[in-house]
Amino acid sequence: MPVIKQYFVTSHTAHGFVNYLPSNIEKLQVFVLSHPSLALKTKVLQRLLNSFKENNESIEVLLSGHSKDYLDGIIVRNRSLAIVADHAVVKEIEVKQTFTFSDAINMAEITKMQTDINNKFSEAYKYISESLEAHKQTEKFYIEMMNFNRSNEIIDQVKRQLFGKDEPNRIDEANIYQRLFGSNTIHGNYNVVSQLLPLVEQRFFIQGGPGTGKSVFMKEMIKECLIYGYDVEQYMCSFDPSSTDMIIIPKLNVCMLDSTGAHEFSPLSDQDIVIDLYKEAGTGNVEKKHEKSIHQIRVAQKGARQRGSTLMQEAGLMMKQLEQTLINDVHENDINDKALDILNALP
């Protein structure tokens, strides 16, 4: 049965703007849609998406890290092809064909507006980074009470459960598809976890405080996947992209995710497993023991995060003004014609 899988390959983070497109389109034929307008490219991509849906094809939809109103591209993996917007393309990507619109644009004016928008995003990154640093200050309270031996025992138990019946694969090279399940957008942070979880049969929900090894837990499973030759989808944290928030192992029909705080989710079936590191690793009393210090840190963290969010919204208003400038003279027929041109060029 055809599957529509949505995720992000770009996001605004505490480390700046990140782009994970290359790992997701390696070995695919890449077709690029080029125009300064995100809205225009999204309309063309939506036409293409509808066409693939009508053909009952499984599709990966690349959501925009900027806004829920835009798309970065689509992938039809069964046909080994990707159609992506030029703003998501980095120089190391080999492009088979580029499609452009022929309308006249005052690029000097557009470039100036784009520079102003990027500068506003850069201001926001400073505060998002400040918020992350505050978040990391709480890790020490958890680490001092953390039973890492117990955590390692649980990791070994899960490895045996998932991989114990199989033999390591020394032939096939596993692929790691790095991506994100959410993004800090001009509308705020949002994610598509609830759409991804039902696509697998079993889910492991890992709960625990900062620094308790949730990301390490999943990275250990990724190492095991490489040994066994299993492809893995690695979903990076949109706040701190050096951390892993979720993995999906298609071969095993398994998902593992950090189910704490902003993305806490409940089991969907009896097969699902909750791993509570607060309980298992002895960090359940941290919040009470260091209540005052943690509260002060979180107040500072929230303030920095809110300032960053305000700047992101300001950048969004500037983007809206830019879009209005870009698409005034574009007609629906132009969009349909461009979508048809791309469809006719696809293998």
Secondary structure, DSSP 8 states (H G I E B T S, - for coil): ---EEEEESEEEETTEEEE-HHHHHTTSEEEEEE-S-HHHHHHHHHHHHHHHHHTT--EEEEE-SS-TT-EEEEEEGGGTEEEEEGGG--TTS--SEEEE------HHHHHHHHHHHHHHHHHHHHHHHHHHHHHHHTHHHHHTT--HHHHHHHHHHHHHHHHTTS---SSS---EEEEESEEEETTEEEE-HHHHGGGSSEEEEEE--TTSSHHHHHHHHHHHHHHHT--EEEEE-SS-TTSEEEEEEGGGTEEEEE-SGGG----SSTT-EEEEHHHHTT-TTHHHHTHHHHHHHHHHHHHHHHHHHHHHHHHHHHHHHHHHHHSTT--HHHHHHHHHHHHHH--
